[in-house]
Structure formats: C-alpha cells, structure tokens
C-alpha cells in the first residue's frame, strides 16, 4: 500500500504507469512479424503503437520490373494462407484491363478455388485464435481438414501453399477427374468438424469469458478505419463484394452474407464459422454445376499453347517463346479490381502504359487497414486480450508489408 | 464490355447515374475519364480541390461515398498524364450504392497534398505509405513518418529512378516511438493515495 511507505519513490516500479511492453516481432502469439509496443498501467493497455515493415519485400516495385506473368508468383506471397485467392484476383485484374472474358468453366473453377482458400484461411484464423487462448483441441480438429483441402489443391496444381494456379486467361491445369468425388466428401465431412468445434467453443464458458466484449470495433470505427471483410461484418455492416459487386458466377450461386452485431472477438469467431458453412454451400453448388467446355479463353494474346503443340509445331513454339520471354502486351489503361478475399477487400490497382510490364502495381491489402485499427481498438484491454484480439482479426504479415 | 463483372449486376445502374452526374455537376471545369471497367475518374485541379471533391462526394445524394478504399500514388515521370511529377489517387466507395469513384490529383515534387486523416482515420497509414514510397508529404498529417522502411532509409523506393537492386541494411534497431504523453509517476501515486 502506497500510504504506508514514507518515500513514494520506493514504489516506482510497482505503480509505474509507464511500463512499456514490447510484443513481437518474433513472439509466438504475434502472427508473423508484427510488432506492437504497449504502454501498460498495471494490467491495462493505455497506449499502443504498431510497427510494420519487417516482411517488406518490395512486391509492388517488383510488379513494375517483372512481366505480368512473372509477377503471378509474387501474389502467392501476399496472403500466403489463401494464395489461390490472390492468384485469381490478380489474373482477374489483368484480364479486366485487357477486356478478356474467361470461359464459363474457368469461372466455375476459379469460384471453387476462391471458396476453398477462404475455408483454409478461416480455419487458420479460428484454430490459431483458439490455440492462442489455450483451446488446443480445436486446432487439431480443424487442421486435419486444412490438410485435406491442401491435398485437394495439390491435386489441382501440384503445389500446396504457394499455388500459382491461375494464368491470365485461364488456369495452368484443368482440375483432375477425381476431384469431384473428393470435394463431395470434403463438403460432407468438414461441416461435422465445424459442429464439433462449435460444441467445444460457442457455449464454452471460458471461451465466452475470454472473447465476449474483447477487442470491440464499433460500426462507426470500422467504417472510419476502412476495415473490410469478416471484421466489418462482425461490426454490423452488411457488406460483401461477392453479393454487392458480383463477379464471375456469384450471382447464380445461393449463399448468405453473415452479419454480426457486437464487433468483438466472439462475433468475429461466429462470423468465420458461419462463413465456412456458406463456402461449403458454394462448393457443393460448384461441384454439381461445374460445366464442361474449354478452360482457356480463345485469345491469341494470352493463351498459353498446349505443350504437345509446342514440341511439334514451330509457329506454336515461337508463340510460346514470345509469351514467356517477352511477356504479353497489355494495352494502355487502368483498372481497380477488387475481390472479397478471406480477410476483406483485396484490390489490385494496375496502371498500364502499354507493354509487358505494369507502370504501377498497387496491392490494396485488407490486413493493412486491419492492423491500423488494431492500434486504436487494443487500448483499454489487457495484454491477453490483445493476443485474443490480434488472433481474431487474422493479420497476415505477407499481405500487410508486401 | 467483356470483363469479370457479372452482367446485369445491380450496381451498374447506380454507376451510370453517378457517371452522368459527375460529368454534369463536377466535370464542367475538370477532366473526367473512364477506366477499363467503366468506372469514373475525376482529375482534381489542385490538392485543395481534391479534398473538396472528396468531401462533397461524401454528402452528395447520388454518390453517398461513405468509405475510403485506398490512397495511393504513381510516378508520372514520363508526363503521360500531365506536366507534374506524381499522381495521387484516392479511391472512394459507397457501402450503400456499391459504386466507386477515383479522384486523381497531379502533384509536383515540391508540392504537398492535403491529409484526409481528419475525415477518415484509415487515411493515416495509407498516407504514411505514400510518403514512404514516393516522398509525397501530406499537409496536416499528425504523424508523417516512414511506415514500411527504416526511418534512416534514404530515397523513396517506388520512384522510377530508384534502382531495384539498391540495398541499405542497418545493423541495429532504432528506439521505438510511442506517440503518447507519459504520465508522471509522482502524480500517479498521489492520486492512488487519495483513493
């Protein structure tokens, strides 16, 4: 008790309202290389400051140096938890500038891939968030299905994490024959794992105590901070680009947009859980309605020739050589193409001045806006709350720093 | 128009309305363009004009722009878009009408843009990133520091003249900023005694 001590300075350490606690950049509860400096008074965070840039790899600058095709691999490294989504969003952005409309089958494959990667991303977020708060069983339950999803992706494009599946005007490979069966099984069994997770967490007293009312982002704040995606919907804003600015075959699909109300960690968890179920609904429809037909758009500017023709016909070999050595010629113009990524609005703003390289390649990443709001919304909470909060907004450092 | 956008998307009608009004009301003395997705671009006459436009789109009934999507810039070194060095790009979005509008503003190397962080809190980091990458400063910004690069870093990487292979490693960290006023320990203990 301070009142019993003659010299108050003896208690400086005890009552110091300016204790600085540094979280990250290499801290097990910081997802990736994030760094937050917190000023704590007792246990309460009174002030926080984020530092980013630890994973800055000049991806935007490389976008101006590499050809459109070469840059595709860098999109994998943006949000590496849902690489398919980035690949497709980028291919879409270039196609929009070139006025290319991809084939029906390609659209369905792309929608399927995007939903699959959304599920993976949400699995990571929910599982790691629960793991950070000590619920390890959820992690084992969900990661089994993440593994299964990755195996399916592997069967599609030969790679698991960094997929590089999309190509401008098509996809690198068609989906394998046995995927239909596998996907069907996934759609049947995965929701059962979700039920189990829901049984473990949703009405779990400890989980509710740790998450309800923690890390609240109000509706007004969410809009002022330009947050998008599940975190915006958790705050009660009914906004989903898949429905509001429909691209590809989304208008033909039957799915619901999930909206929360409180904007806390608990709501974000519920939103992600329900979005996985909605993605399963979409996947089922994709599986049933996947049309036959050509995968590649019939456009000489972008179409990568069949390998068998490249080896047997000289003209095709030259064409192949030109596409990969010189790059495709994208006309002058610009477009800002956004898709609803797992974390929010993922936008590619490409300014083309003609030629095989972009003049400006801007990646508008959802994590950047989310981490900015984290600095403000973490105030008033405790240090363990900050960990819960950070896990629930799912900031991916690769996308944050680019 | 053949793009990724679903035909007959409901927002396309609102976009047409917006484009019409943009040309009629704001385009009388400003250049209005349309990009490859038919989305409108308006060129502000000055940095001040860009902020005026941004604010008037927020209250305009046909626009209802209540969301800041992005702030970025690009190098206009080849003077394709005008005689000045940089172009600052503001992307606005309406969460009710689901339409976008892009405000562009030409800036010279010695000119300053105006900050939007007083209107949208989210503009804070976006403007810091533009400053970091291009060296464009924003007048009235509360914390105009580098964000991705180290504070001792020289040059602005996304300028066209910046060589891609240039490296500038630092051996140590610099002290971390905490932009708040620390409380005095003495006063705090006295407060505690009163309770």
Interface residues (C-beta under 8 A of the other chain):
Chain A: X2 X3 X8 X9 X11 X12 X15 X16 X17 X18 X20 X22 X35 X37 X39 X41 X46 X47 X49 X51 X52 X53 X56 X58 X60 X61 X62 X64 X65 X92 X95 X96 X97 X99 X100 X101 X102 X221 X223 X224 X225 X226 X227 X237 X239 X244 X245 X246 X247 X248 X249 X250 X251 X333 X334 X335 X336 X337 X338 X345 X347 X349 X351 X353 X359 X360 X362 X364 X368 X369 X372 X373 X376 X401 X402
Chain B: X1 X2 X3 X4 X5 X6 X8 X9 X11 X35 X36 X37 X39 X66 X67 X68 X69 X70 X72 X74 X75 X78 X80 X89 X91 X95 X98 X100 X102 X120 X121 X122 X124 X125 X126 X129 X133 X147 X148 X149 X150 X157 X158 X160 X162 X164 X176 X177 X178 X179 X180 X182 X183 X185 X186 X188 X189 X190 X192 X193
